[in-house]
Amino acid sequence: MKLKSTALIFSLIITAAVFSGCGDKSEDTDISPEISTDNSQKSDEPAKPVLSLSNTEAGAGEIAEITLSVSGADEKWSMCGLHITYPEELECQMKDVEEHTIDYKLGDASENSMGSVGMLWSEGLPDELTEKHLSCFFFTEMFSENQGYDGEIAKFYLKIPDDAQSGTVYPLSYYFPEGDLFTDSSQNMQMQEYAFANAVDGSVTVK
């Protein structure tokens, strides 16, 4: 692997550790040997990305599959770093408990991803989350150019309590501390501000 790619994955790991308060481990997909410096976008129209979390159903004791998707930014984004919140009654499924890495699967929007990291924020949650009895995980990935597509970015997995009552709705949302991002290769802050301001919440409903 070339030095630039190694540095990229290392930076993703550090980003996840810093903003999740967790350990470090990366999960890479189709890592390119070089990072291009071409900052061109698909068109001159400004991207207006809309992030959205799915509304899904699952039975008590089952594992709900939730998705993070984006529209309005096809081939116009190059990196994301996002905190997703969910009620503490739900249990985030883990890839490695000791390393705090969560189980996830990249979607079609992430086909060209150079690397990604998903981690549980297990310690030091801010009061504004703990007071609302919310848990949180962090997901980040990067592309060599503006190669992020519209569509499903990633799937995540949350277990519903065994004693959950039918009809119970668990809200899914975002937490945007300083350092979170959704932007293009030129680090367009207007694009990021639009994405955060228009992000759509999701939910898990018990069948």
C-alpha positions in Angstrom: 0.0 0.0 0.0 1.3 3.4 -0.9 2.1 5.9 1.9 -0.8 8.2 1.0 -3.3 5.5 1.4 -1.7 4.4 4.7 -1.9 7.9 6.0 -5.6 8.2 4.9 -6.6 5.1 6.9 -4.6 6.2 9.9 -6.3 9.6 9.8 -9.7 7.8 9.8 -8.8 5.8 12.8 -7.6 8.8 14.7 -10.7 10.7 13.8 -12.9 7.9 15.1 -10.9 7.6 18.3 -11.0 11.4 19.0 -14.7 11.9 18.3 -16.0 8.7 19.8 -13.9 8.4 22.9 -13.1 4.9 21.9 -10.3 2.5 20.8 -9.0 2.3 17.3 -9.5 -0.1 14.4 -10.3 0.4 10.8 -12.5 -1.5 8.3 -11.3 -0.8 4.7 -13.0 -1.3 1.4 -11.2 -1.4 -2.0 -8.4 0.9 -1.0 -6.9 2.8 -3.9 -3.1 3.1 -4.2 -3.1 6.9 -4.8 -5.2 9.9 -3.6 -6.0 12.1 -6.5 -5.7 15.9 -6.2 -8.5 16.4 -8.8 -11.2 18.5 -6.9 -13.6 18.7 -9.8 -17.3 18.1 -9.1 -19.8 16.3 -11.3 -21.5 19.7 -12.1 -21.2 23.3 -11.2 -24.5 23.2 -9.3 -23.9 23.4 -5.5 -24.6 20.1 -3.7 -27.6 20.1 -1.4 -27.1 16.7 0.5 -30.0 15.3 2.5 -28.9 12.7 5.0 -31.6 10.3 6.2 -32.0 7.5 8.7 -34.4 4.7 7.9 -37.8 4.0 9.5 -37.7 0.3 10.1 -39.7 -2.4 12.0 -38.5 -5.5 13.9 -39.9 -7.7 16.6 -39.0 -7.8 20.3 -35.6 -9.5 20.8 -34.8 -9.1 17.1 -32.0 -7.1 15.5 -33.2 -4.1 13.6 -31.3 -3.1 10.4 -31.1 0.6 10.1 -29.6 2.6 7.2 -27.9 5.9 6.7 -28.5 7.3 3.2 -27.9 10.5 1.3 -29.5 12.2 -1.7 -28.7 15.4 -3.6 -25.0 14.8 -3.6 -24.3 12.2 -6.3 -20.5 12.2 -7.0 -20.3 15.5 -5.1 -19.0 14.3 -1.6 -15.7 12.9 -0.5 -15.9 12.4 3.3 -18.3 12.0 6.2 -17.9 11.8 9.9 -21.2 11.5 11.8 -22.5 10.6 15.2 -25.8 8.6 15.3 -27.9 8.6 18.4 -30.4 6.0 19.6 -32.3 5.1 22.9 -30.1 3.3 25.4 -32.6 0.5 25.5 -31.3 -0.6 22.1 -28.1 -2.6 21.9 -25.7 -1.7 19.1 -24.2 -4.8 17.5 -20.5 -5.0 17.8 -17.7 -6.3 15.6 -15.1 -6.2 18.4 -16.2 -5.3 21.9 -12.7 -4.7 23.2 -11.8 -2.4 20.3 -15.3 -0.7 20.4 -15.8 -1.3 16.7 -19.4 -1.7 15.6 -20.9 -4.1 13.0 -21.9 -2.4 9.8 -22.0 -2.9 6.0 -21.3 -0.3 3.4 -24.0 0.4 0.9 -24.1 1.4 -2.8 -23.3 5.1 -2.1 -20.0 3.9 -0.6 -18.9 1.7 -3.5 -15.7 3.7 -4.1 -14.9 4.3 -0.4 -11.1 4.1 0.4 -11.7 3.4 4.0 -14.3 3.5 6.8 -14.5 3.2 10.6 -17.5 2.6 12.8 -17.1 2.9 16.6 -19.3 2.9 19.7 -19.0 6.0 21.9 -18.7 4.0 25.1 -17.2 6.6 27.5 -17.6 10.3 28.2 -21.0 10.8 26.6 -22.0 14.5 26.9 -24.7 15.4 29.4 -27.1 16.4 26.7 -27.2 12.8 25.5 -27.1 11.0 28.9 -29.9 13.2 30.3 -32.1 12.0 27.4 -31.0 8.3 27.9 -29.3 8.2 24.5 -26.4 6.1 23.3 -24.3 7.0 20.3 -21.9 5.6 17.6 -19.6 7.3 15.2 -19.1 6.5 11.5 -16.6 8.0 9.1 -15.3 7.2 5.6 -13.3 8.9 2.9 -13.0 8.8 -0.9 -10.1 9.8 -3.1 -12.1 12.5 -4.9 -15.8 13.4 -4.9 -16.7 9.8 -5.5 -19.5 9.4 -3.0 -22.8 8.5 -4.6 -26.4 9.1 -3.7 -28.0 6.1 -2.0 -27.3 4.0 1.0 -24.1 4.9 2.8 -24.1 2.1 5.4 -26.3 -0.4 7.4 -26.0 -0.6 11.2 -27.6 -3.1 13.6 -29.5 -2.5 16.8 -31.0 -5.2 19.0 -34.5 -4.5 20.4 -35.1 -5.5 24.1 -36.7 -8.9 24.6 -39.5 -7.4 26.6 -40.2 -4.5 24.2 -43.9 -3.8 23.7 -45.5 -4.0 20.3 -45.9 -0.5 18.9 -43.0 1.0 20.8 -41.1 3.5 18.7 -37.4 4.2 19.2 -36.2 7.4 17.6 -33.0 7.6 15.7 -31.2 10.9 15.2 -27.8 12.7 15.0 -25.4 14.5 17.3 -23.2 17.1 15.6 -20.3 18.1 17.8 -17.4 20.2 16.5 -15.5 18.1 14.1 -18.3 16.2 12.5 -18.4 16.6 8.7 -20.1 15.8 5.4 -18.2 17.6 2.7 -16.5 17.5 -0.7 -12.8 17.5 -1.6 -12.7 21.2 -1.4 -14.2 21.1 2.2 -17.2 23.2 1.2 -18.7 24.4 4.5 -21.9 25.5 2.9 -22.5 22.0 1.7 -21.8 20.7 5.2 -24.1 23.2 6.8 -26.9 22.3 4.4 -26.4 18.6 5.2 -26.6 19.0 8.9 -29.5 21.5 8.8 -31.6 19.2 6.7 -30.8 15.8 8.1 -33.8 13.5 8.4 -34.4 11.4 11.6 -35.4 7.8 11.5 -37.0 5.2 13.9 -37.3 1.6 14.9 -40.8 0.4 15.6 -41.5 -2.8 17.5 -43.9 -5.1 15.5 
